[in-house]
Amino acid sequence: MLTVSNLQKTYGSGDQAVEAIRDLTLTVDKGEFVCIVGPSGAGKSTMLKCLCGLLQPSSGTVTLNGVPLNGPPKEIASVFQDYSRSLMPWFTVRRNVGLPLRNRHRSAADRAARVATALEAVGLTSFGGRYPWQLSGGMQQRVAIARGLAYAPEILLLDEPFASVDAQTRADLEDLILRVRDDTGVTMLLVTHDIDEAVYLADRVVVMSARPSVVLDTVEVDLPRPRDQVTTKQLPRFAELRAQVLTLIRRPAHHDSTPDHHSKIGERR
């Protein structure tokens, strides 16, 4: 569904050039939940912006359903880490969720129905008339997720969406995302620093190296579904997968002009 081939991104030029991503090749299948992890500053957010058309790669290609991306495609919605900046404080929750729908759905009744369905999915049905500043941080992030769902994308990109909330709220939002994925079948690609979160959520975990980034490896997550915050994380297999991902992140990257063919996660293991 989503194919990334030899993606490279450099900021600036000459002596001021900073190579954020050296070589990134991956595929994401329809209905898959893929998590991206890596050291701080590894270019994960840069990668996500290239995948949703907000940044143009320096080289390489991003294709969605076989069509090269030249800008933000209508099939992709994004949820960003800083929900407080992505929500309009002067709009109600209902208007914030419906904001991206005006150019896609002409019927006001259709837009209202989609907003209502999205708010119900994230447990905010009774908060549609409130303003973001009247809600907790976790509830504001639910509004941002509802806005992405209301758009009915084929792919939902999430950039550290739970980084700014407390541990209990984070666990609740993780379970919410899994429930939404199961209910809607939407394809999800999530960037996170949290290894436990990646293993808990994903079908596959992609491990990126330190900058300039390459794909070190991909880890297939074969934990049973549905998943549970207590039961799943007590499984010996969960601990094994977590250790495998952590070992990869701590492994020094050996960059060269041609990354190891087997490090590219377009190849299923």
Sequence and secondary structure as in RCSB ss.txt:
>XXXX:A:sequence
MLTVSNLQKTYGSGDQAVEAIRDLTLTVDKGEFVCIVGPSGAGKSTMLKCLCGLLQPSSGTVTLNGVPLNGPPKE
IASVFQDYSRSLMPWFTVRRNVGLPLRNRHRSAADRAARVATALEAVGLTSFGGRYPWQLSGGMQQRVAIARGLA
YAPEILLLDEPFASVDAQTRADLEDLILRVRDDTGVTMLLVTHDIDEAVYLADRVVVMSARPSVVLDTVEVDLPR
PRDQVTTKQLPRFAELRAQVLTLIRRPAHHDSTPDHHSKIGERR
>XXXX:A:secstr
 EEEEEEEEEES GGG EEEEEEEEEEE TT EEEEE STTSSHHHHHHHHTTSS  SEEEEEETTEE SS  TT
EEEE S HHHHS TTS HHHHHHGGGTTT   HHHHHHHHHHHHHHTT GGGTTS GGGS HHHHHHHHHHHHHH
T  SEEEEESTTTTS HHHHHHHHHHHHHHHHHH  EEEEE S HHHHHHH SEEEEE SSSEEEEEEEE    S
S  TTTGGGSHHHHHHHHHHHHHHHS     SS  GGG TTS  
